[in-house]
Amino acid sequence: MALKITAMISEEYRHKYPAVSKLLDEHVEEMLAYYDFPEKHRRKIRTTNLLEGTLNSIIKRKSKVVGIFPNRESCLRYACRLLMEIAEDWQTGRKYMKMEERSVEEPKYLFKEIKQVKLAEELMAQ
């Protein structure tokens, strides 16, 4: 169903945004790859909340302790060190998603998408 919706969107905007339409046509499977994961993981996969929230807040909070950096390179070294510590922490202990729960399951989103396709077809018919 997601493929059908994407095809409809691509066709609708082909004349106005040909480059976007071409990208949709060529890379739709890659864009919708998160449907292979359980529904509870999809939000974590499709958003950048982790980067915007967690990483930025950690770097901001810890760099306030240092105060003023003597030059740009020292600031960059400090941020890189923090990112390496965070990466090590996530690799060894903390988990963002429990991947062992990932399995190929019957998609529950199909019913929602069927309604969306019908709605989109009705809107396009108008």
N, C-alpha and C positions, 0 to 999 in steps of 0.2 A: 504494500500500500504506500509506503514512503516513497518508493520508486515512482509510483504513479503520480503522487502529489508533486514530486520534484519535476517530472516530465511536464506536467500541466503548467507549473510555474515557469519552467524554461521556455515553453512554447508561448506563453502569454507575454513574456518580456523579451522575446528574441529580437524583435525589430527595434526596441528602445535601448536595450542593453545587450548587444550581441556578444561581447566578451564574457559577461557573467553567464549568459545562457550557454556559451561554449564550455565554460568551466563546469557548470552543473552537469552537462551532458557527458563530459569526459571523466569526471571524478566523483560521481554521485556515490559510488560504493565506498570510497574512502571517507566521504563526508558523513555517511550514515553508519560507519563501522561500530559506533557505540551501541547500536541495536543488538549486537552480538552479546552484550553484557547484560547481567540481570538489571532490572529496573532501578534498584536501589543504588547501583554504581553509576548510572548514566549521568546524573547531575555532576558528580565529581569529575567525570571524564570530559564532559563538554564545556565546562566553565573554567575560568582562570582564577577562581576564588582563592585557591591555595596560594598562588603567587601574589595576588593583590593583598590578601589578608595576612597570612602567616609569615611569609618571607619578608615582606616589606616592614611589617611591624617589628619583627625580631631585629632586623638590621637598624631600623630607626631607634628602637629602644636601647640597643647596645652601643650604637655610635654616640648617643647623647652622653654616655658615661665618659667617653674619651674627650668630648668637647670639641676643640678646634684641632684640625689636622694641619701639620706643617706644610703639606703640599698635596697635590692631586694624587700622586702615586701612592702615598701612604694611606690615603682614604681608600683607594682601589685595593691595595693589599689587605687592608682591614676587612673590607666587604667580602673579598674573595675568601679570606680565612673563615669568616662567619659562614659563608655559603658551604665551604668544605665541611665545617663542623656539622651543619644542618644535614648535609647529604650523608655524612657518616652515621649520624643519629638515625636517619630514616632507613638506611641500609641495614643497620644492625638490630634495631629494636622496634621503633615506632612504625606502624603500618597505616597507610592512608586508606587502603581497601584490603579486605581479606580475599585474596584471589582464589583460595581453595574453594570458595563458595561459587565461583564462576562455573557455569555449566551451560550447555546448550539446552535451552528450555523452550517450550511453546510460548511464543511471544504473546503477552497479555495486552500489548499496546495495539494489536490489530483492530480491536473493536473501536477504540478511539479514532484510529486512522480511517476506518471505514466511514464513520460519521463525518470526519473532516473532508474526505474525498467527496462525499455526497454534497456537503455544504459548498465546497469549492466548485463543484460542477453546477450547482444551482446558481451560484454567484456569477460564474462565467456565462451561463445561459442568459442572464439578464441583460 
